[in-house]
Amino acid sequence: RIKEFKRNSIKLQTEKEYIKLQQHTMNESNAEIEKIQNKDLHAKIVSRSEYDGHSKVIFVNMKTKEEILIMPEGKIETISLVLNDKGERVIKRV
């Protein structure tokens, strides 16, 4: 019985290490996915022309498929997405 207990203990220890390794790999993959899904925060539209209020600029959140729409008017050089204090994506116009 002692040999069987030791054998099972070693087997469980090996499985525990395997699970920890898999969990670490999963966490790294989730971080990479999060990074890819937040790429829209790095999107920037730069234009020196004037907008007429009829052009649509749409940013799409890849995670939630939510569309953020703006119809700029006047001279706006840069349109981009930023996170506000609540962690929501909002459009920044400069």
DSSP file with accessible surface (Angstrom, degrees, kcal/mol):
  #  RESIDUE AA STRUCTURE BP1 BP2  ACC     N-H-->O    O-->H-N    N-H-->O    O-->H-N    TCO  KAPPA ALPHA  PHI   PSI    X-CA   Y-CA   Z-CA
    1    1 A R     >        0   0  251      0, 0.0     4,-2.5     0, 0.0     5,-0.2   0.000 360.0 360.0 360.0 -37.2    0.0    0.0    0.0
    2    2 A I  H  >  +     0   0  122      2,-0.2     4,-2.7     1,-0.2     5,-0.2   0.918 360.0  49.6 -65.1 -42.1    2.8    2.4    0.7
    3    3 A K  H  > S+     0   0  170      2,-0.2     4,-2.5     1,-0.2    -1,-0.2   0.914 111.8  48.9 -62.0 -41.7    4.4    1.8   -2.7
    4    4 A E  H  > S+     0   0  104      2,-0.2     4,-2.7     1,-0.2     5,-0.2   0.916 110.9  50.3 -64.1 -41.1    1.0    2.4   -4.3
    5    5 A F  H  X S+     0   0  147     -4,-2.5     4,-2.4     1,-0.2    -2,-0.2   0.927 111.8  47.4 -62.7 -44.3    0.5    5.6   -2.3
    6    6 A K  H  X S+     0   0  132     -4,-2.7     4,-2.5     2,-0.2    -2,-0.2   0.911 111.8  50.8 -63.5 -42.0    4.0    6.9   -3.3
    7    7 A R  H  X S+     0   0  159     -4,-2.5     4,-2.3     1,-0.2    -2,-0.2   0.936 113.0  45.1 -61.9 -45.8    3.3    6.0   -6.9
    8    8 A N  H  X S+     0   0   75     -4,-2.7     4,-2.7     2,-0.2    -2,-0.2   0.872 111.4  53.9 -66.2 -36.2    0.0    7.9   -6.9
    9    9 A S  H  X S+     0   0   58     -4,-2.4     4,-2.3    -5,-0.2    -2,-0.2   0.925 110.1  46.2 -64.2 -44.3    1.6   10.8   -5.1
   10   10 A I  H  X S+     0   0  114     -4,-2.5     4,-2.4     2,-0.2    -2,-0.2   0.913 112.6  51.3 -64.1 -41.8    4.3   11.1   -7.8
   11   11 A K  H  X S+     0   0  125     -4,-2.3     4,-2.4     1,-0.2    -2,-0.2   0.930 111.3  47.1 -61.8 -44.4    1.6   10.8  -10.5
   12   12 A L  H  X S+     0   0  113     -4,-2.7     4,-2.5     1,-0.2    -1,-0.2   0.888 110.6  52.3 -65.3 -39.1   -0.5   13.6   -8.8
   13   13 A Q  H  X S+     0   0   91     -4,-2.3     4,-2.2     2,-0.2    -1,-0.2   0.915 109.8  49.0 -62.6 -43.2    2.6   15.8   -8.4
   14   14 A T  H  X S+     0   0   83     -4,-2.4     4,-2.2     1,-0.2    -2,-0.2   0.922 112.0  48.5 -63.2 -43.3    3.4   15.4  -12.1
   15   15 A E  H  X S+     0   0   91     -4,-2.4     4,-2.6     1,-0.2    -2,-0.2   0.890 109.2  53.7 -64.1 -37.9   -0.2   16.2  -13.1
   16   16 A K  H  X S+     0   0  107     -4,-2.5     4,-2.3     2,-0.2    -2,-0.2   0.923 109.4  47.4 -62.5 -45.0   -0.1   19.3  -10.8
   17   17 A E  H  X S+     0   0  115     -4,-2.2     4,-2.2     2,-0.2    -1,-0.2   0.902 111.7  51.1 -63.9 -39.8    3.1   20.6  -12.6
   18   18 A Y  H  X S+     0   0  138     -4,-2.2     4,-2.5     2,-0.2    -2,-0.2   0.921 110.1  49.1 -63.2 -43.6    1.5   19.9  -16.0
   19   19 A I  H  X S+     0   0  105     -4,-2.6     4,-2.7     2,-0.2    -2,-0.2   0.905 109.8  51.7 -64.1 -41.4   -1.6   21.9  -15.0
   20   20 A K  H  X S+     0   0  129     -4,-2.3     4,-2.3     2,-0.2    -1,-0.2   0.920 110.7  48.7 -61.3 -42.1    0.5   24.8  -13.7
   21   21 A L  H  X S+     0   0  103     -4,-2.2     4,-2.4     2,-0.2    -2,-0.2   0.930 112.3  48.0 -64.1 -44.1    2.4   24.9  -17.0
   22   22 A Q  H  X S+     0   0   83     -4,-2.5     4,-2.5     1,-0.2    -2,-0.2   0.895 111.0  51.3 -63.1 -40.1   -0.9   24.8  -19.0
   23   23 A Q  H  X S+     0   0  113     -4,-2.7     4,-2.5     2,-0.2    -1,-0.2   0.911 109.6  49.9 -64.9 -41.0   -2.3   27.6  -16.8
   24   24 A H  H  X S+     0   0  103     -4,-2.3     4,-2.2     2,-0.2    -2,-0.2   0.927 111.4  48.9 -62.9 -43.9    0.8   29.7  -17.4
   25   25 A T  H  X S+     0   0   59     -4,-2.4     4,-2.4     1,-0.2    -2,-0.2   0.910 110.9  50.7 -62.6 -41.7    0.5   29.2  -21.1
   26   26 A M  H  X S+     0   0  115     -4,-2.5     4,-2.7     2,-0.2    -2,-0.2   0.909 108.9  51.0 -62.6 -42.6   -3.2   30.1  -21.0
   27   27 A N  H  X S+     0   0   92     -4,-2.5     4,-2.1     2,-0.2    -2,-0.2   0.908 110.6  48.8 -63.3 -41.0   -2.5   33.3  -19.1
   28   28 A E  H  X S+     0   0  112     -4,-2.2     4,-2.1     2,-0.2    -1,-0.2   0.914 112.1  49.1 -63.6 -42.2    0.1   34.3  -21.7
   29   29 A S  H  X S+     0   0   61     -4,-2.4     4,-2.6     2,-0.2    -2,-0.2   0.911 110.3  50.6 -64.3 -42.0   -2.3   33.5  -24.5
   30   30 A N  H  X S+     0   0   89     -4,-2.7     4,-2.5     1,-0.2    -1,-0.2   0.895 109.6  50.9 -63.3 -39.0   -5.1   35.6  -22.9
   31   31 A A  H  X S+     0   0   62     -4,-2.1     4,-2.2     2,-0.2    -1,-0.2   0.909 111.0  48.4 -64.6 -40.6   -2.7   38.5  -22.5
   32   32 A E  H  X S+     0   0   98     -4,-2.1     4,-2.4     2,-0.2    -2,-0.2   0.913 111.5  49.7 -66.4 -40.7   -1.7   38.3  -26.1
   33   33 A I  H  X S+     0   0   83     -4,-2.6     4,-2.8     2,-0.2    -2,-0.2   0.925 110.3  50.5 -63.4 -43.9   -5.4   38.1  -27.2
   34   34 A E  H  X S+     0   0   79     -4,-2.5     4,-1.4     1,-0.2    -1,-0.2   0.911 109.8  51.1 -59.7 -41.6   -6.2   41.1  -25.0
   35   35 A K  H  < S+     0   0  126     -4,-2.2    -1,-0.2     1,-0.2     3,-0.2   0.921 111.9  46.4 -62.9 -43.2   -3.3   43.0  -26.6
   36   36 A I  H >< S+     0   0   95     -4,-2.4     3,-1.6     1,-0.2    -2,-0.2   0.911 110.7  52.5 -66.7 -40.6   -4.6   42.2  -30.1
   37   37 A Q  H >< S+     0   0   50     -4,-2.8     3,-0.5     1,-0.3    25,-0.5   0.752 106.0  54.8 -69.7 -21.6   -8.2   43.2  -29.2
   38   38 A N  G >< S+     0   0   40     -4,-1.4     3,-1.6    -3,-0.2     4,-0.3   0.284  74.1 104.8 -93.7  11.9   -7.0   46.5  -27.9
   39   39 A K  G X   +     0   0  119     -3,-1.6     3,-2.1     1,-0.3     4,-0.4   0.804  67.2  70.8 -60.6 -28.4   -5.3   47.4  -31.2
   40   40 A D  G X  S+     0   0   17     -3,-0.5     3,-1.0     1,-0.3    41,-0.4   0.781  86.6  65.9 -63.0 -20.5   -8.1   49.8  -32.0
   41   41 A L  G <  S+     0   0   37     -3,-1.6    -1,-0.3     1,-0.2    -2,-0.2   0.687 101.0  49.9 -72.7 -14.8   -6.8   52.1  -29.2
   42   42 A H  G <  S+     0   0  150     -3,-2.1    -1,-0.2    -4,-0.3    -2,-0.2   0.459  85.2 112.2 -99.9  -3.4   -3.7   52.6  -31.3
   43   43 A A    <   +     0   0   39     -3,-1.0    38,-0.8    -4,-0.4     2,-0.4  -0.476  43.2 177.2 -71.8 139.3   -5.7   53.5  -34.5
   44   44 A K  E     -A   80   0A 136     -2,-0.2     2,-0.6    36,-0.2    36,-0.2  -0.991  21.8-153.1-147.0 133.5   -5.4   57.0  -35.6
   45   45 A I  E     -A   79   0A  63     34,-2.9    34,-2.3    -2,-0.4     2,-0.5  -0.949  15.3-171.2-109.0 121.4   -6.7   58.9  -38.5
   46   46 A V  E     +A   78   0A  92     -2,-0.6     2,-0.3    32,-0.2    32,-0.2  -0.962  16.3 153.8-116.9 123.8   -4.6   61.9  -39.6
   47   47 A S        -     0   0   29     30,-2.4    29,-0.1    -2,-0.5    -2,-0.0  -0.988  34.7-158.7-149.1 140.2   -6.0   64.3  -42.2
   48   48 A R        +     0   0  179     -2,-0.3     2,-0.1     2,-0.1    29,-0.1   0.390  68.0  96.5 -99.0   3.9   -5.3   67.9  -43.0
   49   49 A S  S    S-     0   0   66     27,-0.1    27,-0.7    28,-0.1     2,-0.4  -0.384  79.5-104.1 -88.7 170.6   -8.6   68.4  -44.9
   50   50 A E  E     -C   75   0B 140     25,-0.2     2,-0.3    -2,-0.1    25,-0.2  -0.746  28.5-133.6 -95.1 141.0  -11.9   69.8  -43.6
   51   51 A Y  E     -C   74   0B  30     23,-2.8    23,-2.8    -2,-0.4    20,-0.0  -0.732   4.4-153.1 -92.5 145.6  -14.7   67.4  -42.8
   52   52 A D  E     -C   73   0B  94     -2,-0.3    21,-0.2    21,-0.2    -1,-0.1   0.415  42.9-107.9 -99.0  -0.1  -18.2   68.3  -44.1
   53   53 A G  S    S+     0   0   14     19,-1.4    20,-0.1    21,-0.1    -2,-0.0   0.442 106.5  83.3  88.5  -2.2  -20.3   66.5  -41.4
   54   54 A H        +     0   0  147     18,-0.1     2,-0.3     2,-0.0    19,-0.1   0.575  65.9  93.5-106.5 -15.8  -21.3   63.8  -43.9
   55   55 A S        -     0   0   54     17,-0.4     2,-0.4     1,-0.0    -2,-0.1  -0.610  66.4-145.4 -79.1 137.9  -18.2   61.6  -43.7
   56   56 A K        -     0   0  139     -2,-0.3     2,-0.5    15,-0.2    15,-0.2  -0.877  11.6-167.0-107.0 136.3  -18.5   58.7  -41.2
   57   57 A V  E     -D   70   0C  16     13,-2.8    13,-2.1    -2,-0.4     2,-0.5  -0.991  13.3-170.5-118.2 122.2  -15.6   57.4  -39.2
   58   58 A I  E     -D   69   0C  82     -2,-0.5     2,-0.4    11,-0.2    11,-0.2  -0.965  11.1-168.0-121.3 125.3  -16.3   54.1  -37.5
   59   59 A F  E     -D   68   0C  15      9,-2.8     9,-3.2    -2,-0.5     2,-0.5  -0.925  13.8-153.4-104.8 135.6  -14.2   52.4  -34.9
   60   60 A V  E     -D   67   0C  57     -2,-0.4     2,-0.7     7,-0.2     7,-0.2  -0.944  10.6-139.6-115.5 125.3  -15.1   48.8  -34.1
   61   61 A N     >  -     0   0    9      5,-3.0     4,-2.2    -2,-0.5     5,-0.4  -0.735  13.5-156.0 -79.1 113.3  -14.3   47.1  -30.8
   62   62 A M  T  4 S+     0   0  107     -2,-0.7    -1,-0.2   -25,-0.5   -24,-0.1   0.794  87.7  52.9 -64.3 -28.2  -13.2   43.6  -31.8
   63   63 A K  T  4 S+     0   0   91    -26,-0.3    -1,-0.2     1,-0.2   -25,-0.0   0.939 126.4  18.5 -74.4 -46.8  -14.1   42.1  -28.4
   64   64 A T  T  4 S-     0   0   81      2,-0.1    -2,-0.2     0, 0.0    -1,-0.2   0.482  93.8-127.8-105.1  -6.1  -17.7   43.3  -28.2
   65   65 A K     <  +     0   0  144     -4,-2.2     2,-0.2     1,-0.2    -3,-0.2   0.644  55.8 155.2  63.5  16.5  -18.3   44.2  -31.9
   66   66 A E        -     0   0  103     -5,-0.4    -5,-3.0    -6,-0.0     2,-0.5  -0.525  35.3-143.0 -74.3 136.8  -19.5   47.6  -30.7
   67   67 A E  E     -D   60   0C 130     -7,-0.2     2,-0.6    -2,-0.2    -7,-0.2  -0.887   7.8-159.9-104.2 133.6  -19.2   50.3  -33.3
   68   68 A I  E     -D   59   0C  25     -9,-3.2    -9,-2.8    -2,-0.5     2,-0.4  -0.965  18.2-165.9-112.5 118.3  -18.2   53.9  -32.3
   69   69 A L  E     +D   58   0C  90     -2,-0.6     2,-0.4   -11,-0.2   -11,-0.2  -0.840  13.5 177.5-112.2 141.7  -19.3   56.3  -34.9
   70   70 A I  E     -D   57   0C  11    -13,-2.1   -13,-2.8    -2,-0.4    -2,-0.0  -0.995  17.1-162.5-139.4 140.9  -18.3   60.0  -35.5
   71   71 A M        -     0   0   86     -2,-0.4   -15,-0.2   -15,-0.2    -2,-0.0  -0.817  27.9-154.3-119.5  84.8  -19.3   62.4  -38.2
   72   72 A P        -     0   0    0      0, 0.0   -19,-1.4     0, 0.0     2,-0.4  -0.229   9.9-164.9 -66.2 151.1  -16.7   65.1  -37.9
   73   73 A E  E     +C   52   0B 148    -21,-0.2   -21,-0.2   -20,-0.1     2,-0.1  -1.000  50.1   5.6-137.2 134.8  -17.3   68.6  -39.0
   74   74 A G  E    S-C   51   0B  23    -23,-2.8   -23,-2.8    -2,-0.4     2,-0.8  -0.444 109.5 -22.2  92.9-165.7  -14.7   71.3  -39.6
   75   75 A K  E     +C   50   0B 119    -25,-0.2     2,-0.4    -2,-0.1   -25,-0.2  -0.719  66.0 160.4 -89.7 109.6  -11.0   71.1  -39.5
   76   76 A I        -     0   0   16     -2,-0.8   -29,-0.2   -27,-0.7   -27,-0.1  -0.992  18.4-173.2-128.4 120.7   -9.9   68.1  -37.4
   77   77 A E  S    S+     0   0   81     17,-1.5   -30,-2.4    -2,-0.4     2,-0.4   0.857  70.2  28.3 -84.5 -36.5   -6.3   66.9  -37.9
   78   78 A T  E     -A   46   0A  29     16,-2.2    16,-2.5   -32,-0.2     2,-0.4  -0.988  55.1-177.2-134.6 131.8   -6.4   63.7  -35.7
   79   79 A I  E     +AB  45  93A   0    -34,-2.3   -34,-2.9    -2,-0.4     2,-0.3  -0.996  24.7 147.4-123.3 127.5   -9.2   61.3  -34.7
   80   80 A S  E     -AB  44  92A  13     12,-2.1    12,-3.4    -2,-0.4     2,-0.4  -0.945  43.2-106.6-150.5 170.1   -8.3   58.5  -32.4
   81   81 A L  E     + B   0  91A   3    -38,-0.8     2,-0.3   -41,-0.4    10,-0.2  -0.834  35.0 173.7-101.3 142.6   -9.8   56.3  -29.6
   82   82 A V  E     - B   0  90A  53      8,-2.5     8,-2.8    -2,-0.4     2,-0.5  -0.939  32.9-110.7-138.5 162.2   -8.8   56.7  -26.0
   83   83 A L  E     - B   0  89A  92     -2,-0.3     6,-0.2     6,-0.2     2,-0.1  -0.821  31.4-148.5 -93.1 133.1   -9.9   55.2  -22.7
   84   84 A N    >   -     0   0   51      4,-2.5     3,-1.8    -2,-0.5    -1,-0.0  -0.208  40.1 -81.5 -87.3-172.5  -11.7   57.5  -20.3
   85   85 A D  T 3  S+     0   0  176      1,-0.3    -1,-0.1     2,-0.1    -2,-0.0   0.785 130.9  52.5 -61.7 -27.2  -11.6   57.3  -16.5
   86   86 A K  T 3  S-     0   0  172      2,-0.1    -1,-0.3     1,-0.0     3,-0.1   0.427 119.6-107.8 -89.0  -0.6  -14.3   54.6  -16.5
   87   87 A G  S <  S+     0   0   46     -3,-1.8     2,-0.3     1,-0.3    -2,-0.1   0.618  74.6 138.3  84.8  12.0  -12.4   52.4  -19.0
   88   88 A E        -     0   0  104      1,-0.0    -4,-2.5     0, 0.0     2,-0.5  -0.656  58.6-113.0 -89.9 149.2  -14.8   53.2  -21.9
   89   89 A R  E     +B   83   0A  41     -2,-0.3     2,-0.3    -6,-0.2    -6,-0.2  -0.681  42.4 173.5 -81.6 127.0  -13.6   53.9  -25.4
   90   90 A V  E     -B   82   0A  55     -8,-2.8    -8,-2.5    -2,-0.5     2,-0.4  -0.936  32.9-107.6-132.1 155.6  -14.2   57.4  -26.5
   91   91 A I  E     -B   81   0A  36     -2,-0.3     2,-0.5   -10,-0.2   -10,-0.2  -0.673  26.1-156.7 -87.4 135.3  -13.3   59.4  -29.5
   92   92 A K  E     -B   80   0A 107    -12,-3.4   -12,-2.1    -2,-0.4     2,-0.5  -0.950   6.9-165.8-112.3 127.6  -10.6   62.1  -29.2
   93   93 A R  E      B   79   0A 148     -2,-0.5   -14,-0.2   -14,-0.2    -2,-0.0  -0.954 360.0 360.0-115.6 131.8  -10.6   64.9  -31.8
   94   94 A V              0   0  102    -16,-2.5   -16,-2.2    -2,-0.5   -17,-1.5  -0.987 360.0 360.0-128.7 360.0   -7.6   67.2  -32.1
